């Protein structure tokens, strides 16, 4: 569970679809957490995934790239298509 200091928090307006808002309120009640805590954790998780993706792209930056067209040609040549 990730906690943050309320004194450093910023207030923003976010509009949720009614079903998403209802689900967030229910989950908050069931887990005894606030909707803000749930949203902050979800955003942190998404940003963490983005950081992992960027690191993977950087790690593979030196690899040769293949065009989709070249891959299809190679698959045809090998009898895979």
DSSP file (Angstrom, degrees, kcal/mol; ACC not computed):
  #  RESIDUE AA STRUCTURE BP1 BP2  ACC     N-H-->O    O-->H-N    N-H-->O    O-->H-N    TCO  KAPPA ALPHA  PHI   PSI    X-CA   Y-CA   Z-CA
    1    1 A X              0   0    0      0, 0.0     2,-0.5     0, 0.0     0, 0.0   0.000 360.0 360.0 360.0 134.5    0.0    0.0    0.0
    2    2 A X        -     0   0    0     35,-0.1     2,-0.3     2,-0.0    39,-0.1  -0.880 360.0-171.2-105.8 129.6    1.4    3.4   -1.0
    3    3 A X        -     0   0    0     -2,-0.5     2,-0.3    38,-0.0    34,-0.0  -0.870   1.9-164.0-116.2 153.1    0.7    6.4    1.2
    4    4 A X        -     0   0    0     -2,-0.3     2,-0.5     0, 0.0     5,-0.1  -0.935  30.8 -99.3-133.0 158.6    1.4   10.1    0.5
    5    5 A X    >   -     0   0    0     -2,-0.3     3,-1.3     1,-0.2     4,-0.3  -0.656  23.9-148.4 -80.6 123.8    1.5   13.1    2.7
    6    6 A X  G >  S+     0   0    0     -2,-0.5     3,-1.3     1,-0.3    -1,-0.2   0.812  93.3  66.1 -61.3 -31.4   -1.7   15.1    2.4
    7    7 A X  G 3  S+     0   0    0      1,-0.3    -1,-0.3    -3,-0.0    -2,-0.0   0.766 104.7  44.1 -65.9 -24.0    0.2   18.4    3.0
    8    8 A X  G <  S+     0   0    0     -3,-1.3    -1,-0.3     2,-0.1    -2,-0.2   0.394  91.1 114.2 -99.1   2.2    2.0   18.0   -0.4
    9    9 A X    <   -     0   0    0     -3,-1.3     2,-0.4    -4,-0.3    -3,-0.0  -0.367  55.9-143.6 -74.2 152.7   -1.1   16.9   -2.3
   10   10 A X        -     0   0    0     -2,-0.1     2,-0.5     2,-0.0    -2,-0.1  -0.921  12.7-129.2-115.3 143.0   -2.6   19.0   -5.1
   11   11 A X        +     0   0    0     -2,-0.4     2,-0.3     2,-0.0     0, 0.0  -0.786  34.3 166.6 -94.4 131.8   -6.3   19.2   -5.7
   12   12 A X        -     0   0    0     -2,-0.5     2,-0.6     2,-0.0    -2,-0.0  -0.923  35.2-118.0-136.8 162.9   -7.5   18.6   -9.3
   13   13 A X        +     0   0    0     -2,-0.3     2,-0.4     2,-0.0    -2,-0.0  -0.922  32.0 179.1-104.9 125.3  -10.8   18.0  -10.9
   14   14 A X        -     0   0    0     -2,-0.6     2,-0.6     2,-0.0    -2,-0.0  -0.989  18.0-146.0-126.0 133.7  -11.2   14.6  -12.7
   15   15 A X        -     0   0    0     -2,-0.4     2,-0.3     6,-0.0    -2,-0.0  -0.891  17.9-169.3-103.5 122.9  -14.3   13.5  -14.5
   16   16 A X        -     0   0    0     -2,-0.6     2,-0.1     2,-0.0    -2,-0.0  -0.798  30.3-105.3-106.6 149.6  -15.1    9.8  -14.3
   17   17 A X     >  -     0   0    0     -2,-0.3     4,-2.7     1,-0.1     3,-0.3  -0.451  41.5-110.2 -62.7 147.4  -17.7    7.9  -16.3
   18   18 A X  H  > S+     0   0    0      1,-0.2     4,-2.5     2,-0.2     5,-0.2   0.872 117.4  49.0 -52.6 -42.8  -20.6    7.0  -13.9
   19   19 A X  H  > S+     0   0    0      2,-0.2     4,-2.3     1,-0.2    -1,-0.2   0.891 112.2  48.3 -67.0 -38.4  -19.8    3.3  -13.8
   20   20 A X  H  > S+     0   0    0     -3,-0.3     4,-2.6     2,-0.2    -2,-0.2   0.921 112.1  49.4 -66.5 -43.4  -16.1    3.9  -13.1
   21   21 A X  H  X S+     0   0    0     -4,-2.7     4,-2.6     2,-0.2    -2,-0.2   0.916 111.0  49.6 -62.0 -43.1  -17.0    6.4  -10.3
   22   22 A X  H  X S+     0   0    0     -4,-2.5     4,-2.4    -5,-0.3    -1,-0.2   0.924 111.6  48.7 -61.4 -45.3  -19.4    3.9   -8.8
   23   23 A X  H  X S+     0   0    0     -4,-2.3     4,-2.7     2,-0.2     5,-0.2   0.901 111.3  50.2 -63.1 -40.9  -16.8    1.1   -8.9
   24   24 A X  H  X S+     0   0    0     -4,-2.6     4,-2.7     2,-0.2    -2,-0.2   0.928 110.7  48.7 -62.7 -45.3  -14.2    3.4   -7.3
   25   25 A X  H  X S+     0   0    0     -4,-2.6     4,-2.2     2,-0.2    -2,-0.2   0.913 113.3  47.5 -61.4 -42.2  -16.6    4.4   -4.5
   26   26 A X  H  X S+     0   0    0     -4,-2.4     4,-2.6     2,-0.2    -2,-0.2   0.925 113.4  47.2 -65.3 -44.4  -17.4    0.8   -3.8
   27   27 A X  H  X S+     0   0    0     -4,-2.7     4,-2.2     1,-0.2     6,-0.2   0.907 110.8  52.5 -64.4 -40.2  -13.8   -0.3   -3.8
   28   28 A X  H  X>S+     0   0    0     -4,-2.7     5,-2.2    -5,-0.2     4,-0.7   0.924 112.2  45.6 -60.0 -44.5  -12.9    2.6   -1.6
   29   29 A X  H  <5S+     0   0    0     -4,-2.2     3,-0.5     1,-0.2    -2,-0.2   0.909 113.8  48.5 -66.2 -42.1  -15.6    1.5    0.9
   30   30 A X  H  <5S+     0   0    0     -4,-2.6    -1,-0.2     1,-0.2    -2,-0.2   0.813 119.0  38.5 -68.5 -30.4  -14.7   -2.2    0.8
   31   31 A X  H  <5S-     0   0    0     -4,-2.2    -1,-0.2    -5,-0.2    -2,-0.2   0.406 106.1-122.8-101.6   1.5  -11.0   -1.5    1.3
   32   32 A X  T  <5S+     0   0    0     -4,-0.7     2,-0.3    -3,-0.5    -3,-0.2   0.889  73.1 119.8  56.7  42.2  -11.4    1.3    3.8
   33   33 A X      < -     0   0    0     -5,-2.2    -1,-0.2    -6,-0.2     2,-0.2  -0.841  65.9-103.8-127.5 165.6   -9.4    3.7    1.6
   34   34 A X     >  -     0   0    0     -2,-0.3     4,-2.0     1,-0.1     5,-0.1  -0.533  24.8-119.2 -88.2 158.7  -10.2    6.9   -0.1
   35   35 A X  H  > S+     0   0    0      1,-0.2     4,-2.7     2,-0.2     5,-0.2   0.893 116.9  57.2 -60.5 -39.1  -11.0    7.3   -3.8
   36   36 A X  H  > S+     0   0    0      1,-0.2     4,-2.9     2,-0.2    -1,-0.2   0.909 105.1  49.8 -58.7 -43.5   -8.0    9.6   -4.0
   37   37 A X  H  > S+     0   0    0      2,-0.2     4,-2.4     1,-0.2    -1,-0.2   0.924 111.9  48.2 -61.9 -43.9   -5.7    6.9   -2.6
   38   38 A X  H  X S+     0   0    0     -4,-2.0     4,-2.2     2,-0.2    -2,-0.2   0.920 114.0  45.9 -63.0 -44.0   -7.0    4.4   -5.1
   39   39 A X  H  X S+     0   0    0     -4,-2.7     4,-2.6     2,-0.2     5,-0.2   0.921 111.9  51.2 -67.2 -43.6   -6.6    6.9   -8.0
   40   40 A X  H  X S+     0   0    0     -4,-2.9     4,-2.6    -5,-0.2    -2,-0.2   0.921 111.6  47.9 -58.5 -44.3   -3.1    7.9   -6.9
   41   41 A X  H  X S+     0   0    0     -4,-2.4     4,-2.4    -5,-0.2    -1,-0.2   0.906 111.9  49.7 -63.6 -41.2   -2.0    4.2   -6.7
   42   42 A X  H  X S+     0   0    0     -4,-2.2     4,-2.4     2,-0.2    -2,-0.2   0.902 112.4  47.1 -64.9 -41.1   -3.5    3.5  -10.1
   43   43 A X  H  X S+     0   0    0     -4,-2.6     4,-2.7     2,-0.2     5,-0.2   0.918 111.9  50.2 -67.5 -43.0   -1.7    6.5  -11.7
   44   44 A X  H  X S+     0   0    0     -4,-2.6     4,-2.5    -5,-0.2    -2,-0.2   0.921 110.9  50.3 -59.0 -43.4    1.6    5.6  -10.0
   45   45 A X  H  X S+     0   0    0     -4,-2.4     4,-2.2     2,-0.2    -2,-0.2   0.933 111.6  47.3 -60.4 -47.4    1.2    2.0  -11.3
   46   46 A X  H  X S+     0   0    0     -4,-2.4     4,-2.1     1,-0.2    -2,-0.2   0.904 112.9  48.7 -62.2 -42.5    0.6    3.2  -14.9
   47   47 A X  H  X S+     0   0    0     -4,-2.7     4,-2.3     1,-0.2    -1,-0.2   0.878 109.5  53.4 -65.4 -37.1    3.5    5.6  -14.7
   48   48 A X  H  X S+     0   0    0     -4,-2.5     4,-2.2    -5,-0.2    -2,-0.2   0.903 108.0  49.9 -63.1 -41.5    5.7    2.8  -13.4
   49   49 A X  H  X S+     0   0    0     -4,-2.2     4,-2.5     2,-0.2    -2,-0.2   0.907 109.6  51.5 -63.4 -40.9    4.7    0.6  -16.4
   50   50 A X  H  X S+     0   0    0     -4,-2.1     4,-2.6     1,-0.2    -2,-0.2   0.910 108.7  51.1 -60.9 -41.8    5.5    3.5  -18.7
   51   51 A X  H  X S+     0   0    0     -4,-2.3     4,-2.2     2,-0.2    -1,-0.2   0.894 110.0  49.6 -63.6 -39.7    9.0    3.8  -17.1
   52   52 A X  H  X S+     0   0    0     -4,-2.2     4,-2.3     2,-0.2    -2,-0.2   0.916 111.0  49.7 -64.5 -42.2    9.6    0.1  -17.6
   53   53 A X  H  X S+     0   0    0     -4,-2.5     4,-2.5     2,-0.2    -2,-0.2   0.924 110.6  49.4 -61.9 -44.7    8.6    0.3  -21.2
   54   54 A X  H  X S+     0   0    0     -4,-2.6     4,-2.4     1,-0.2    -1,-0.2   0.892 110.4  50.7 -62.2 -39.6   10.9    3.2  -21.8
   55   55 A X  H  X S+     0   0    0     -4,-2.2     4,-2.4     2,-0.2    -1,-0.2   0.903 110.4  49.6 -64.5 -40.5   13.8    1.4  -20.2
   56   56 A X  H  X S+     0   0    0     -4,-2.3     4,-1.6     2,-0.2    -2,-0.2   0.907 110.9  49.6 -65.1 -41.4   13.1   -1.7  -22.4
   57   57 A X  H  < S+     0   0    0     -4,-2.5     4,-0.3     1,-0.2    -2,-0.2   0.927 112.2  47.9 -62.2 -43.7   13.0    0.5  -25.5
   58   58 A X  H >< S+     0   0    0     -4,-2.4     3,-1.1     1,-0.2     4,-0.3   0.899 109.3  53.5 -63.3 -40.4   16.3    2.2  -24.5
   59   59 A X  H 3< S+     0   0    0     -4,-2.4     3,-0.4     1,-0.3    -1,-0.2   0.836 115.0  40.6 -63.1 -33.4   17.9   -1.2  -23.8
   60   60 A X  T >< S+     0   0    0     -4,-1.6     3,-1.7     1,-0.2    -1,-0.3   0.313  82.5 107.6 -98.7   8.3   16.9   -2.5  -27.3
   61   61 A X  T <  S+     0   0    0     -3,-1.1    -1,-0.2    -4,-0.3    -2,-0.1   0.803  77.0  53.7 -59.1 -31.7   17.8    0.8  -29.1
   62   62 A X  T 3  S+     0   0    0     -3,-0.4    -1,-0.3    -4,-0.3     2,-0.1   0.563  85.4 104.9 -82.4  -7.8   20.9   -0.7  -30.7
   63   63 A X  S <  S-     0   0    0     -3,-1.7     2,-0.1     1,-0.1    -3,-0.0  -0.436  81.9-103.8 -73.1 146.2   19.1   -3.7  -32.2
   64   64 A X        -     0   0    0     -2,-0.1     2,-0.3     1,-0.1    -1,-0.1  -0.396  36.0-133.6 -66.5 147.0   18.5   -3.7  -35.9
   65   65 A X        -     0   0    0     -3,-0.1     2,-0.4    -2,-0.1    -1,-0.1  -0.789  12.7-153.5-104.0 148.3   14.9   -2.9  -36.8
   66   66 A X        -     0   0    0     -2,-0.3     2,-0.2     4,-0.0     3,-0.0  -0.939  15.5-127.1-118.0 140.3   12.8   -4.8  -39.4
   67   67 A X     >  -     0   0    0     -2,-0.4     4,-2.0     1,-0.1     5,-0.2  -0.513  23.2-118.7 -80.0 156.2   10.0   -3.4  -41.3
   68   68 A X  H  > S+     0   0    0      1,-0.2     4,-2.4     2,-0.2     5,-0.2   0.893 116.4  55.6 -58.7 -40.5    6.6   -5.2  -41.3
   69   69 A X  H  > S+     0   0    0      1,-0.2     4,-2.4     2,-0.2    -1,-0.2   0.906 106.3  49.6 -60.6 -43.7    7.0   -5.7  -45.0
   70   70 A X  H  > S+     0   0    0      2,-0.2     4,-2.4     1,-0.2    -1,-0.2   0.878 109.5  52.0 -64.1 -38.3   10.4   -7.4  -44.6
   71   71 A X  H  X S+     0   0    0     -4,-2.0     4,-2.4     2,-0.2    -2,-0.2   0.931 110.5  48.0 -64.3 -44.7    9.0   -9.7  -41.9
   72   72 A X  H  X S+     0   0    0     -4,-2.4     4,-2.4     2,-0.2    -2,-0.2   0.920 111.2  50.4 -61.7 -43.6    6.1  -10.7  -44.2
   73   73 A X  H  X S+     0   0    0     -4,-2.4     4,-2.5     1,-0.2    -1,-0.2   0.914 111.3  49.1 -59.7 -43.2    8.5  -11.3  -47.1
   74   74 A X  H  X S+     0   0    0     -4,-2.4     4,-1.9     2,-0.2    -1,-0.2   0.895 110.3  50.4 -64.3 -40.6   10.7  -13.5  -44.9
   75   75 A X  H  <>S+     0   0    0     -4,-2.4     5,-3.0     2,-0.2     6,-0.8   0.890 111.5  48.4 -65.8 -38.3    7.7  -15.5  -43.7
   76   76 A X  H ><5S+     0   0    0     -4,-2.4     3,-1.3     4,-0.2    -2,-0.2   0.921 109.5  52.6 -65.2 -43.6    6.5  -16.0  -47.3
   77   77 A X  H 3<5S+     0   0    0     -4,-2.5    -2,-0.2     1,-0.3    -1,-0.2   0.862 110.9  47.6 -59.7 -37.0   10.0  -17.1  -48.3
   78   78 A X  T 3<5S-     0   0    0     -4,-1.9    -1,-0.3    -5,-0.1    -2,-0.2   0.459 116.7-114.4 -84.1  -2.1   10.1  -19.6  -45.4
   79   79 A X  T < 5S+     0   0    0     -3,-1.3    -3,-0.2    -4,-0.3    -2,-0.1   0.709  82.1 124.0  76.6  19.7    6.6  -20.9  -46.3
   80   80 A X      <       0   0    0     -5,-3.0    -4,-0.2    -6,-0.2    -5,-0.1   0.556 360.0 360.0 -89.1  -9.1    5.1  -19.7  -43.1
   81   81 A X              0   0    0     -6,-0.8    -5,-0.2    -5,-0.1    -1,-0.2   0.321 360.0 360.0-127.0 360.0    2.5  -17.6  -45.0
